Amino acid sequence: MERLGDRALRFARPHAAPARILAAVRAWPGVCDVVIGGHDVAIYFAGEPNDDYDTRIEELAALPIDPVAGRDHQIRVVYDGEDLAVIAAAARLAIADVIAAHAARTYEVASIGFLPGFAYLDGLDPRLELPRRETPRTRVPAGALAIAGTQTAVYPFASPGGWHLLGRVIDGPMFTPEHGARLVFGDRVRFVP
């Protein structure tokens, strides 16, 4: 465990299901926000943390690893991304095969971060795995469908970004201030061309 200033803690992410970690940590006294990343969990408190959090963190390891039942989403997309030809060349596939491979999978929300509503989705076809771009873009449009490493995601806002752009979502935003994030831990996603 590591202190982050006087009102936050960070520790290695346990192997438990993210939704279970989130629910357990939100119930701790004084917690006002929890961020679960790929490898770490950060907890933010309303005041200075004053409990035995080492013991609480150890208890998280006993939580079940099976995912909490999430919702199923079908998200409409157009595969016309700026990097589609680059992805196809790197994968040694025709563009139509890249689209078919990406659209054939069911993805699961593994973590949320970078931006509000930016859901890191596991389940990418291994043929499409690529490292992040060597040079990130200074602006990726909101709704851009992208891949990097073993994951896919949709940019909820216009922002800088280093993922490869496959296309764009055409059926609504991934985040709104009124309703929050469209996807949460445990949700499953199919992208529909």
mmCIF file of the C-alpha atoms, coordinates in Angstrom:
data_MODEL
# 
_entry.id   MODEL 
# 
loop_
_atom_site.group_PDB 
_atom_site.id 
_atom_site.type_symbol 
_atom_site.label_atom_id 
_atom_site.label_alt_id 
_atom_site.label_comp_id 
_atom_site.label_asym_id 
_atom_site.label_entity_id 
_atom_site.label_seq_id 
_atom_site.pdbx_PDB_ins_code 
_atom_site.Cartn_x 
_atom_site.Cartn_y 
_atom_site.Cartn_z 
_atom_site.occupancy 
_atom_site.B_iso_or_equiv 
_atom_site.pdbx_formal_charge 
_atom_site.auth_seq_id 
_atom_site.auth_comp_id 
_atom_site.auth_asym_id 
_atom_site.auth_atom_id 
_atom_site.pdbx_PDB_model_num 
ATOM 1   C CA . MET A 1 1   ? 0.000   0.000   0.000   1.00 0.00 ? 1   MET A CA 1 
ATOM 2   C CA . GLU A 1 2   ? 1.200   3.493   -0.805  1.00 0.00 ? 2   GLU A CA 1 
ATOM 3   C CA . ARG A 1 3   ? -0.142  6.802   0.464   1.00 0.00 ? 3   ARG A CA 1 
ATOM 4   C CA . LEU A 1 4   ? -0.981  9.391   -2.181  1.00 0.00 ? 4   LEU A CA 1 
ATOM 5   C CA . GLY A 1 5   ? -0.853  12.639  -0.259  1.00 0.00 ? 5   GLY A CA 1 
ATOM 6   C CA . ASP A 1 6   ? -2.942  12.865  2.884   1.00 0.00 ? 6   ASP A CA 1 
ATOM 7   C CA . ARG A 1 7   ? -6.300  11.730  1.421   1.00 0.00 ? 7   ARG A CA 1 
ATOM 8   C CA . ALA A 1 8   ? -5.618  8.804   -0.879  1.00 0.00 ? 8   ALA A CA 1 
ATOM 9   C CA . LEU A 1 9   ? -4.139  5.315   -0.970  1.00 0.00 ? 9   LEU A CA 1 
ATOM 10  C CA . ARG A 1 10  ? -2.975  3.083   -3.804  1.00 0.00 ? 10  ARG A CA 1 
ATOM 11  C CA . PHE A 1 11  ? -2.388  -0.670  -3.729  1.00 0.00 ? 11  PHE A CA 1 
ATOM 12  C CA . ALA A 1 12  ? -1.952  -3.581  -6.137  1.00 0.00 ? 12  ALA A CA 1 
ATOM 13  C CA . ARG A 1 13  ? -5.222  -4.724  -7.665  1.00 0.00 ? 13  ARG A CA 1 
ATOM 14  C CA . PRO A 1 14  ? -6.383  -8.039  -6.162  1.00 0.00 ? 14  PRO A CA 1 
ATOM 15  C CA . HIS A 1 15  ? -7.499  -10.844 -8.460  1.00 0.00 ? 15  HIS A CA 1 
ATOM 16  C CA . ALA A 1 16  ? -11.133 -10.437 -7.390  1.00 0.00 ? 16  ALA A CA 1 
ATOM 17  C CA . ALA A 1 17  ? -13.776 -9.295  -9.866  1.00 0.00 ? 17  ALA A CA 1 
ATOM 18  C CA . PRO A 1 18  ? -13.550 -5.488  -10.310 1.00 0.00 ? 18  PRO A CA 1 
ATOM 19  C CA . ALA A 1 19  ? -17.218 -4.909  -9.487  1.00 0.00 ? 19  ALA A CA 1 
ATOM 20  C CA . ARG A 1 20  ? -16.758 -6.798  -6.217  1.00 0.00 ? 20  ARG A CA 1 
ATOM 21  C CA . ILE A 1 21  ? -13.668 -4.746  -5.330  1.00 0.00 ? 21  ILE A CA 1 
ATOM 22  C CA . LEU A 1 22  ? -15.528 -1.538  -6.139  1.00 0.00 ? 22  LEU A CA 1 
ATOM 23  C CA . ALA A 1 23  ? -18.538 -2.444  -3.961  1.00 0.00 ? 23  ALA A CA 1 
ATOM 24  C CA . ALA A 1 24  ? -16.369 -3.534  -1.035  1.00 0.00 ? 24  ALA A CA 1 
ATOM 25  C CA . VAL A 1 25  ? -14.107 -0.473  -1.077  1.00 0.00 ? 25  VAL A CA 1 
ATOM 26  C CA . ARG A 1 26  ? -16.982 1.997   -1.472  1.00 0.00 ? 26  ARG A CA 1 
ATOM 27  C CA . ALA A 1 27  ? -18.355 0.653   1.836   1.00 0.00 ? 27  ALA A CA 1 
ATOM 28  C CA . TRP A 1 28  ? -15.177 1.598   3.745   1.00 0.00 ? 28  TRP A CA 1 
ATOM 29  C CA . PRO A 1 29  ? -15.516 4.627   6.031   1.00 0.00 ? 29  PRO A CA 1 
ATOM 30  C CA . GLY A 1 30  ? -14.738 7.998   4.475   1.00 0.00 ? 30  GLY A CA 1 
ATOM 31  C CA . VAL A 1 31  ? -14.269 6.763   0.887   1.00 0.00 ? 31  VAL A CA 1 
ATOM 32  C CA . CYS A 1 32  ? -15.471 9.277   -1.695  1.00 0.00 ? 32  CYS A CA 1 
ATOM 33  C CA . ASP A 1 33  ? -14.006 7.781   -4.903  1.00 0.00 ? 33  ASP A CA 1 
ATOM 34  C CA . VAL A 1 34  ? -12.419 4.543   -6.120  1.00 0.00 ? 34  VAL A CA 1 
ATOM 35  C CA . VAL A 1 35  ? -10.420 4.121   -9.324  1.00 0.00 ? 35  VAL A CA 1 
ATOM 36  C CA . ILE A 1 36  ? -9.670  0.567   -10.436 1.00 0.00 ? 36  ILE A CA 1 
ATOM 37  C CA . GLY A 1 37  ? -6.970  0.374   -13.071 1.00 0.00 ? 37  GLY A CA 1 
ATOM 38  C CA . GLY A 1 38  ? -5.399  -2.550  -14.847 1.00 0.00 ? 38  GLY A CA 1 
ATOM 39  C CA . HIS A 1 39  ? -2.870  -3.174  -12.065 1.00 0.00 ? 39  HIS A CA 1 
ATOM 40  C CA . ASP A 1 40  ? -3.718  -0.822  -9.183  1.00 0.00 ? 40  ASP A CA 1 
ATOM 41  C CA . VAL A 1 41  ? -6.597  0.469   -7.091  1.00 0.00 ? 41  VAL A CA 1 
ATOM 42  C CA . ALA A 1 42  ? -6.626  4.081   -5.880  1.00 0.00 ? 42  ALA A CA 1 
ATOM 43  C CA . ILE A 1 43  ? -8.932  5.140   -3.067  1.00 0.00 ? 43  ILE A CA 1 
ATOM 44  C CA . TYR A 1 44  ? -9.755  8.772   -2.339  1.00 0.00 ? 44  TYR A CA 1 
ATOM 45  C CA . PHE A 1 45  ? -11.114 9.854   1.043   1.00 0.00 ? 45  PHE A CA 1 
ATOM 46  C CA . ALA A 1 46  ? -13.158 12.831  2.189   1.00 0.00 ? 46  ALA A CA 1 
ATOM 47  C CA . GLY A 1 47  ? -10.640 13.337  5.023   1.00 0.00 ? 47  GLY A CA 1 
ATOM 48  C CA . GLU A 1 48  ? -7.422  11.739  6.184   1.00 0.00 ? 48  GLU A CA 1 
ATOM 49  C CA . PRO A 1 49  ? -7.744  7.918   6.200   1.00 0.00 ? 49  PRO A CA 1 
ATOM 50  C CA . ASN A 1 50  ? -7.705  6.648   9.775   1.00 0.00 ? 50  ASN A CA 1 
ATOM 51  C CA . ASP A 1 51  ? -8.375  2.910   9.722   1.00 0.00 ? 51  ASP A CA 1 
ATOM 52  C CA . ASP A 1 52  ? -6.370  -0.309  9.392   1.00 0.00 ? 52  ASP A CA 1 
ATOM 53  C CA . TYR A 1 53  ? -6.446  -0.377  5.610   1.00 0.00 ? 53  TYR A CA 1 
ATOM 54  C CA . ASP A 1 54  ? -3.699  -3.014  5.345   1.00 0.00 ? 54  ASP A CA 1 
ATOM 55  C CA . THR A 1 55  ? -6.116  -5.533  6.865   1.00 0.00 ? 55  THR A CA 1 
ATOM 56  C CA . ARG A 1 56  ? -8.998  -4.328  4.693   1.00 0.00 ? 56  ARG A CA 1 
ATOM 57  C CA . ILE A 1 57  ? -6.846  -4.640  1.555   1.00 0.00 ? 57  ILE A CA 1 
ATOM 58  C CA . GLU A 1 58  ? -5.811  -8.182  2.525   1.00 0.00 ? 58  GLU A CA 1 
ATOM 59  C CA . GLU A 1 59  ? -9.503  -9.091  2.903   1.00 0.00 ? 59  GLU A CA 1 
ATOM 60  C CA . LEU A 1 60  ? -10.139 -8.053  -0.715  1.00 0.00 ? 60  LEU A CA 1 
ATOM 61  C CA . ALA A 1 61  ? -8.048  -11.027 -1.855  1.00 0.00 ? 61  ALA A CA 1 
ATOM 62  C CA . ALA A 1 62  ? -10.771 -13.334 -0.490  1.00 0.00 ? 62  ALA A CA 1 
ATOM 63  C CA . LEU A 1 63  ? -13.468 -11.847 -2.746  1.00 0.00 ? 63  LEU A CA 1 
ATOM 64  C CA . PRO A 1 64  ? -14.672 -14.094 -5.593  1.00 0.00 ? 64  PRO A CA 1 
ATOM 65  C CA . ILE A 1 65  ? -12.933 -13.729 -8.957  1.00 0.00 ? 65  ILE A CA 1 
ATOM 66  C CA . ASP A 1 66  ? -16.038 -14.589 -10.975 1.00 0.00 ? 66  ASP A CA 1 
ATOM 67  C CA . PRO A 1 67  ? -17.536 -11.464 -12.561 1.00 0.00 ? 67  PRO A CA 1 
ATOM 68  C CA . VAL A 1 68  ? -20.665 -9.808  -11.284 1.00 0.00 ? 68  VAL A CA 1 
ATOM 69  C CA . ALA A 1 69  ? -23.474 -10.183 -13.796 1.00 0.00 ? 69  ALA A CA 1 
ATOM 70  C CA . GLY A 1 70  ? -23.406 -7.098  -15.966 1.00 0.00 ? 70  GLY A CA 1 
ATOM 71  C CA . ARG A 1 71  ? -25.578 -5.768  -18.724 1.00 0.00 ? 71  ARG A CA 1 
ATOM 72  C CA . ASP A 1 72  ? -25.329 -6.675  -22.391 1.00 0.00 ? 72  ASP A CA 1 
ATOM 73  C CA . HIS A 1 73  ? -24.839 -3.847  -24.885 1.00 0.00 ? 73  HIS A CA 1 
ATOM 74  C CA . GLN A 1 74  ? -24.966 -3.735  -28.644 1.00 0.00 ? 74  GLN A CA 1 
ATOM 75  C CA . ILE A 1 75  ? -23.220 -0.592  -29.796 1.00 0.00 ? 75  ILE A CA 1 
ATOM 76  C CA . ARG A 1 76  ? -23.636 0.537   -33.392 1.00 0.00 ? 76  ARG A CA 1 
ATOM 77  C CA . VAL A 1 77  ? -20.427 1.551   -35.126 1.00 0.00 ? 77  VAL A CA 1 
ATOM 78  C CA . VAL A 1 78  ? -19.042 2.504   -38.505 1.00 0.00 ? 78  VAL A CA 1 
ATOM 79  C CA . TYR A 1 79  ? -15.658 0.968   -39.260 1.00 0.00 ? 79  TYR A CA 1 
ATOM 80  C CA . ASP A 1 80  ? -14.017 3.883   -41.059 1.00 0.00 ? 80  ASP A CA 1 
ATOM 81  C CA . GLY A 1 81  ? -11.155 4.710   -38.689 1.00 0.00 ? 81  GLY A CA 1 
ATOM 82  C CA . GLU A 1 82  ? -8.039  6.540   -39.743 1.00 0.00 ? 82  GLU A CA 1 
ATOM 83  C CA . ASP A 1 83  ? -5.845  3.543   -38.820 1.00 0.00 ? 83  ASP A CA 1 
ATOM 84  C CA . LEU A 1 84  ? -7.950  0.774   -40.352 1.00 0.00 ? 84  LEU A CA 1 
ATOM 85  C CA . ALA A 1 85  ? -5.519  0.157   -43.240 1.00 0.00 ? 85  ALA A CA 1 
ATOM 86  C CA . VAL A 1 86  ? -2.522  0.221   -40.867 1.00 0.00 ? 86  VAL A CA 1 
ATOM 87  C CA . ILE A 1 87  ? -4.213  -2.315  -38.584 1.00 0.00 ? 87  ILE A CA 1 
ATOM 88  C CA . ALA A 1 88  ? -5.030  -4.549  -41.545 1.00 0.00 ? 88  ALA A CA 1 
ATOM 89  C CA . ALA A 1 89  ? -1.449  -4.421  -42.814 1.00 0.00 ? 89  ALA A CA 1 
ATOM 90  C CA . ALA A 1 90  ? -0.006  -5.175  -39.359 1.00 0.00 ? 90  ALA A CA 1 
ATOM 91  C CA . ALA A 1 91  ? -2.412  -8.100  -38.894 1.00 0.00 ? 91  ALA A CA 1 
ATOM 92  C CA . ARG A 1 92  ? -1.870  -9.308  -42.487 1.00 0.00 ? 92  ARG A CA 1 
ATOM 93  C CA . LEU A 1 93  ? -5.604  -9.281  -43.029 1.00 0.00 ? 93  LEU A CA 1 
ATOM 94  C CA . ALA A 1 94  ? -7.922  -7.618  -45.505 1.00 0.00 ? 94  ALA A CA 1 
ATOM 95  C CA . ILE A 1 95  ? -9.792  -4.609  -44.102 1.00 0.00 ? 95  ILE A CA 1 
ATOM 96  C CA . ALA A 1 96  ? -13.039 -6.578  -44.326 1.00 0.00 ? 96  ALA A CA 1 
ATOM 97  C CA . ASP A 1 97  ? -11.469 -9.338  -42.226 1.00 0.00 ? 97  ASP A CA 1 
ATOM 98  C CA . VAL A 1 98  ? -10.306 -6.842  -39.575 1.00 0.00 ? 98  VAL A CA 1 
ATOM 99  C CA . ILE A 1 99  ? -13.860 -5.516  -39.321 1.00 0.00 ? 99  ILE A CA 1 
ATOM 100 C CA . ALA A 1 100 ? -15.309 -9.028  -39.158 1.00 0.00 ? 100 ALA A CA 1 
ATOM 101 C CA . ALA A 1 101 ? -12.795 -10.104 -36.497 1.00 0.00 ? 101 ALA A CA 1 
ATOM 102 C CA . HIS A 1 102 ? -13.479 -7.077  -34.307 1.00 0.00 ? 102 HIS A CA 1 
ATOM 103 C CA . ALA A 1 103 ? -17.258 -7.246  -34.676 1.00 0.00 ? 103 ALA A CA 1 
ATOM 104 C CA . ALA A 1 104 ? -17.363 -11.009 -34.006 1.00 0.00 ? 104 ALA A CA 1 
ATOM 105 C CA . ARG A 1 105 ? -16.180 -10.738 -30.411 1.00 0.00 ? 105 ARG A CA 1 
ATOM 106 C CA . THR A 1 106 ? -17.981 -10.095 -27.138 1.00 0.00 ? 106 THR A CA 1 
ATOM 107 C CA . TYR A 1 107 ? -15.967 -7.730  -24.953 1.00 0.00 ? 107 TYR A CA 1 
ATOM 108 C CA . GLU A 1 108 ? -16.091 -7.271  -21.192 1.00 0.00 ? 108 GLU A CA 1 
ATOM 109 C CA . VAL A 1 109 ? -15.372 -4.119  -19.199 1.00 0.00 ? 109 VAL A CA 1 
ATOM 110 C CA . ALA A 1 110 ? -12.097 -4.864  -17.388 1.00 0.00 ? 110 ALA A CA 1 
ATOM 111 C CA . SER A 1 111 ? -11.368 -1.419  -15.967 1.00 0.00 ? 111 SER A CA 1 
ATOM 112 C CA . ILE A 1 112 ? -12.435 2.177   -16.308 1.00 0.00 ? 112 ILE A CA 1 
ATOM 113 C CA . GLY A 1 113 ? -10.127 5.134   -16.384 1.00 0.00 ? 113 GLY A CA 1 
ATOM 114 C CA . PHE A 1 114 ? -8.110  7.662   -18.357 1.00 0.00 ? 114 PHE A CA 1 
ATOM 115 C CA . LEU A 1 115 ? -11.327 9.650   -18.866 1.00 0.00 ? 115 LEU A CA 1 
ATOM 116 C CA . PRO A 1 116 ? -14.783 9.335   -17.258 1.00 0.00 ? 116 PRO A CA 1 
ATOM 117 C CA . GLY A 1 117 ? -16.578 6.630   -19.220 1.00 0.00 ? 117 GLY A CA 1 
ATOM 118 C CA . PHE A 1 118 ? -13.425 5.259   -20.910 1.00 0.00 ? 118 PHE A CA 1 
ATOM 119 C CA . ALA A 1 119 ? -13.985 1.511   -20.497 1.00 0.00 ? 119 ALA A CA 1 
ATOM 120 C CA . TYR A 1 120 ? -11.058 -0.796  -21.197 1.00 0.00 ? 120 TYR A CA 1 
ATOM 121 C CA . LEU A 1 121 ? -12.647 -3.806  -22.886 1.00 0.00 ? 121 LEU A CA 1 
ATOM 122 C CA . ASP A 1 122 ? -11.039 -7.253  -22.809 1.00 0.00 ? 122 ASP A CA 1 
ATOM 123 C CA . GLY A 1 123 ? -11.694 -9.847  -25.505 1.00 0.00 ? 123 GLY A CA 1 
ATOM 124 C CA . LEU A 1 124 ? -9.854  -8.506  -28.553 1.00 0.00 ? 124 LEU A CA 1 
ATOM 125 C CA . ASP A 1 125 ? -9.073  -11.064 -31.242 1.00 0.00 ? 125 ASP A CA 1 
ATOM 126 C CA . PRO A 1 126 ? -5.333  -11.831 -30.790 1.00 0.00 ? 126 PRO A CA 1 
ATOM 127 C CA . ARG A 1 127 ? -4.742  -11.199 -34.504 1.00 0.00 ? 127 ARG A CA 1 
ATOM 128 C CA . LEU A 1 128 ? -5.612  -7.530  -33.922 1.00 0.00 ? 128 LEU A CA 1 
ATOM 129 C CA . GLU A 1 129 ? -3.280  -6.949  -30.968 1.00 0.00 ? 129 GLU A CA 1 
ATOM 130 C CA . LEU A 1 130 ? -0.977  -3.999  -31.603 1.00 0.00 ? 130 LEU A CA 1 
ATOM 131 C CA . PRO A 1 131 ? 1.114   -1.832  -29.299 1.00 0.00 ? 131 PRO A CA 1 
ATOM 132 C CA . ARG A 1 132 ? -0.012  1.751   -28.802 1.00 0.00 ? 132 ARG A CA 1 
ATOM 133 C CA . ARG A 1 133 ? 0.949   4.189   -31.536 1.00 0.00 ? 133 ARG A CA 1 
ATOM 134 C CA . GLU A 1 134 ? 4.539   5.428   -31.291 1.00 0.00 ? 134 GLU A CA 1 
ATOM 135 C CA . THR A 1 135 ? 3.276   9.005   -31.504 1.00 0.00 ? 135 THR A CA 1 
ATOM 136 C CA . PRO A 1 136 ? -0.059  9.737   -29.810 1.00 0.00 ? 136 PRO A CA 1 
ATOM 137 C CA . ARG A 1 137 ? -2.514  12.042  -31.522 1.00 0.00 ? 137 ARG A CA 1 
ATOM 138 C CA . THR A 1 138 ? -3.125  15.406  -29.912 1.00 0.00 ? 138 THR A CA 1 
ATOM 139 C CA . ARG A 1 139 ? -6.863  15.004  -30.548 1.00 0.00 ? 139 ARG A CA 1 
ATOM 140 C CA . VAL A 1 140 ? -8.998  11.882  -30.951 1.00 0.00 ? 140 VAL A CA 1 
ATOM 141 C CA . PRO A 1 141 ? -12.685 12.627  -31.569 1.00 0.00 ? 141 PRO A CA 1 
ATOM 142 C CA . ALA A 1 142 ? -15.396 11.658  -29.104 1.00 0.00 ? 142 ALA A CA 1 
ATOM 143 C CA . GLY A 1 143 ? -16.900 8.300   -29.997 1.00 0.00 ? 143 GLY A CA 1 
ATOM 144 C CA . ALA A 1 144 ? -13.742 6.976   -31.692 1.00 0.00 ? 144 ALA A CA 1 
ATOM 145 C CA . LEU A 1 145 ? -13.518 3.174   -31.561 1.00 0.00 ? 145 LEU A CA 1 
ATOM 146 C CA . ALA A 1 146 ? -9.915  2.115   -30.981 1.00 0.00 ? 146 ALA A CA 1 
ATOM 147 C CA . ILE A 1 147 ? -7.578  -0.755  -30.137 1.00 0.00 ? 147 ILE A CA 1 
ATOM 148 C CA . ALA A 1 148 ? -4.251  -1.020  -28.315 1.00 0.00 ? 148 ALA A CA 1 
ATOM 149 C CA . GLY A 1 149 ? -2.513  -4.002  -26.785 1.00 0.00 ? 149 GLY A CA 1 
ATOM 150 C CA . THR A 1 150 ? -5.091  -6.650  -25.948 1.00 0.00 ? 150 THR A CA 1 
ATOM 151 C CA . GLN A 1 151 ? -8.022  -4.255  -25.540 1.00 0.00 ? 151 GLN A CA 1 
ATOM 152 C CA . THR A 1 152 ? -10.531 -2.133  -27.373 1.00 0.00 ? 152 THR A CA 1 
ATOM 153 C CA . ALA A 1 153 ? -12.274 1.040   -26.185 1.00 0.00 ? 153 ALA A CA 1 
ATOM 154 C CA . VAL A 1 154 ? -14.367 4.012   -27.218 1.00 0.00 ? 154 VAL A CA 1 
ATOM 155 C CA . TYR A 1 155 ? -13.151 7.537   -26.446 1.00 0.00 ? 155 TYR A CA 1 
ATOM 156 C CA . PRO A 1 156 ? -16.001 9.224   -24.516 1.00 0.00 ? 156 PRO A CA 1 
ATOM 157 C CA . PHE A 1 157 ? -14.658 12.747  -25.148 1.00 0.00 ? 157 PHE A CA 1 
ATOM 158 C CA . ALA A 1 158 ? -12.354 14.420  -27.618 1.00 0.00 ? 158 ALA A CA 1 
ATOM 159 C CA . SER A 1 159 ? -8.909  14.037  -26.077 1.00 0.00 ? 159 SER A CA 1 
ATOM 160 C CA . PRO A 1 160 ? -5.321  13.154  -26.836 1.00 0.00 ? 160 PRO A CA 1 
ATOM 161 C CA . GLY A 1 161 ? -4.819  9.442   -27.407 1.00 0.00 ? 161 GLY A CA 1 
ATOM 162 C CA . GLY A 1 162 ? -2.371  6.835   -28.575 1.00 0.00 ? 162 GLY A CA 1 
ATOM 163 C CA . TRP A 1 163 ? -4.662  3.989   -29.620 1.00 0.00 ? 163 TRP A CA 1 
ATOM 164 C CA . HIS A 1 164 ? -5.254  2.845   -33.218 1.00 0.00 ? 164 HIS A CA 1 
ATOM 165 C CA . LEU A 1 165 ? -8.565  4.137   -34.603 1.00 0.00 ? 165 LEU A CA 1 
ATOM 166 C CA . LEU A 1 166 ? -10.886 1.505   -36.095 1.00 0.00 ? 166 LEU A CA 1 
ATOM 167 C CA . GLY A 1 167 ? -14.073 3.507   -36.476 1.00 0.00 ? 167 GLY A CA 1 
ATOM 168 C CA . ARG A 1 168 ? -16.705 5.441   -34.538 1.00 0.00 ? 168 ARG A CA 1 
ATOM 169 C CA . VAL A 1 169 ? -19.827 4.894   -32.455 1.00 0.00 ? 169 VAL A CA 1 
ATOM 170 C CA . ILE A 1 170 ? -23.019 6.173   -34.105 1.00 0.00 ? 170 ILE A CA 1 
ATOM 171 C CA . ASP A 1 171 ? -25.696 5.471   -31.489 1.00 0.00 ? 171 ASP A CA 1 
ATOM 172 C CA . GLY A 1 172 ? -25.037 7.891   -28.671 1.00 0.00 ? 172 GLY A CA 1 
ATOM 173 C CA . PRO A 1 173 ? -22.366 9.078   -26.248 1.00 0.00 ? 173 PRO A CA 1 
ATOM 174 C CA . MET A 1 174 ? -20.343 6.863   -23.916 1.00 0.00 ? 174 MET A CA 1 
ATOM 175 C CA . PHE A 1 175 ? -20.678 9.366   -21.063 1.00 0.00 ? 175 PHE A CA 1 
ATOM 176 C CA . THR A 1 176 ? -23.019 12.198  -20.150 1.00 0.00 ? 176 THR A CA 1 
ATOM 177 C CA . PRO A 1 177 ? -22.990 14.310  -16.971 1.00 0.00 ? 177 PRO A CA 1 
ATOM 178 C CA . GLU A 1 178 ? -26.674 13.488  -16.412 1.00 0.00 ? 178 GLU A CA 1 
ATOM 179 C CA . HIS A 1 179 ? -26.396 9.692   -16.698 1.00 0.00 ? 179 HIS A CA 1 
ATOM 180 C CA . GLY A 1 180 ? -22.707 8.989   -16.142 1.00 0.00 ? 180 GLY A CA 1 
ATOM 181 C CA . ALA A 1 181 ? -20.855 6.192   -17.946 1.00 0.00 ? 181 ALA A CA 1 
ATOM 182 C CA . ARG A 1 182 ? -22.670 4.035   -20.456 1.00 0.00 ? 182 ARG A CA 1 
ATOM 183 C CA . LEU A 1 183 ? -20.531 1.008   -19.526 1.00 0.00 ? 183 LEU A CA 1 
ATOM 184 C CA . VAL A 1 184 ? -19.677 -0.261  -16.036 1.00 0.00 ? 184 VAL A CA 1 
ATOM 185 C CA . PHE A 1 185 ? -17.660 -3.175  -14.637 1.00 0.00 ? 185 PHE A CA 1 
ATOM 186 C CA . GLY A 1 186 ? -18.971 -6.535  -15.746 1.00 0.00 ? 186 GLY A CA 1 
ATOM 187 C CA . ASP A 1 187 ? -20.885 -5.211  -18.751 1.00 0.00 ? 187 ASP A CA 1 
ATOM 188 C CA . ARG A 1 188 ? -20.502 -7.084  -22.017 1.00 0.00 ? 188 ARG A CA 1 
ATOM 189 C CA . VAL A 1 189 ? -20.316 -5.324  -25.381 1.00 0.00 ? 189 VAL A CA 1 
ATOM 190 C CA . ARG A 1 190 ? -20.844 -6.310  -28.993 1.00 0.00 ? 190 ARG A CA 1 
ATOM 191 C CA . PHE A 1 191 ? -19.988 -3.811  -31.719 1.00 0.00 ? 191 PHE A CA 1 
ATOM 192 C CA . VAL A 1 192 ? -22.491 -3.916  -34.570 1.00 0.00 ? 192 VAL A CA 1 
ATOM 193 C CA . PRO A 1 193 ? -21.484 -2.509  -37.990 1.00 0.00 ? 193 PRO A CA 1 
# 
